[in-house]
Amino acid sequence: MVSFSGTVAPVRWLWLLAISACVIVPRSLDLPKNDATTVALLSGTLGHPLDNIARHPWFAVRRKGETLWVVYEVGGSGSEPDPFRGHHAYGDPILHAMWRGNEADRAAACIEKVAPGVKREIESDYTFYPGPNSNTFGDRVLRTCGLHASLPSTAIGKDWRGLIGGGVTSEGTGLQLETPLLGVKIGLKEGVEIHIMGLSVGIDLWPPAIILPLGPGRLGFADR
Amino acid sequence: MRAIVVAIGLVLTSRVAEAKRCSLFCELGRALQGGASIHYEATALTHVDDAPHGAVVDDLVLVGARVHPFLGLSDEIQYHFGFDVAWGATTGRGGFAYDMTLYPLGVAVRFGGTAFVTLGTGIGVMGATRSLDDAVLLPLEATVEADLTNRLRLLARARASYEAGAPARHDGAPSAPFADELEGMVGLRVGHHYMDHGFPSGNGYFLGVSYREFERTSYLGLTFGYEVDIGSPEAQRQKIHRKRAGHPLPEDSNLIAP
């Protein structure tokens, strides 16, 4: 019988994390009240057999008092009642960021203005791998609208910048330099993330986690 | 080269000519068969049989990915290419370790849904700072993957490499006098097999035993990883088989033949 105690406690935690491939303290997928404008960034897994290595993001926007959400994404878009748990075709949804109130009003106005153009551009030049794809769309909208959040590492294509590109990260506290073969992201919150042909590995400083190109994309605390 | 291009052109032209309601790209899409195997894996090796002067590297840990697609107009014998990328560290005289190989040349023989045997060659680089000389590798790799049951899949590979640029690493594989280095892995994947929309595919975690020889030292260890495999639609392959056998399915049939 194996017992975990004393000095091996960290090993126990790592082991438990590894076998469950879980993210600690994930955000709730309960729909927020409609007493304020809400903007949410979510992602879900692709279908089999890519369900554990590739995710797809969407923005959900609901104005104050409305019951339906307007969804912005590549390959879809439209209105739906529950894009948190019931967004078609994509499994295991994760809520990465949510903006409410005045902040969400500004975010919603920007997404409504920017997203259709970015979507058209991406869809006309769409390449499943390495990009530009739906994850490139998510990252570009985040950066264009100044929404500080990150897509998970399994959102392959989020760091696509063409042959070479770079700038401030979507999280807003770091810098990144990208090519299709290699890329790097360094930041105060982002930690260090290395990209090898679209696959991401690294260490997220806040919230702390190991970044992996598998499952939810991290082993540790949920991103927020 | 020109002959190859002409041959491919003739094959495509003949196939396009067969199509009554299909554009060039559509017909090309129908004619192409393919598949791929993607591994994310971590390998930890420790020395088990030292060279006379002692092991240069005590332990080696590598983490990386292997992507090996295959593509062709035949449903059984196809062009295979791929790349392996792994980074890690050594212990003892510890340092950054890397092992990266590109396989632009290869052949894959597919059987069943996503089972295959491949042979590939190309060029790679491998080394570790402060312990293992950087070397250019000229590898020859054989891979076998096959579903044993609906949830179990056998993964096996062997690679013999010839070194360039690192004289100390020449003749470093005692069990393979014909090569400078040797590497192998046999593993078992536990996961799922799918047939969504006619595409045979599967995924799951695997655990394997790894063996490696370099610098006249033998290393044994474990490989843990995640694999995704996918192949072109079974229905399409069966259509071709039926057509060859003189019992073609209707052109618009998407059903798998009984």
Interface residues (C-beta under 8 A of the other chain):
Chain A: G47 H48 P49 L50 D51 N52 I53 I196 M197 L199 V201 P213 L214
Chain B: I38 Y40 V63 A65 V67 F83 V85 H192 Y194 D196 S201 G202 N203 Y226 V228 D229 I230
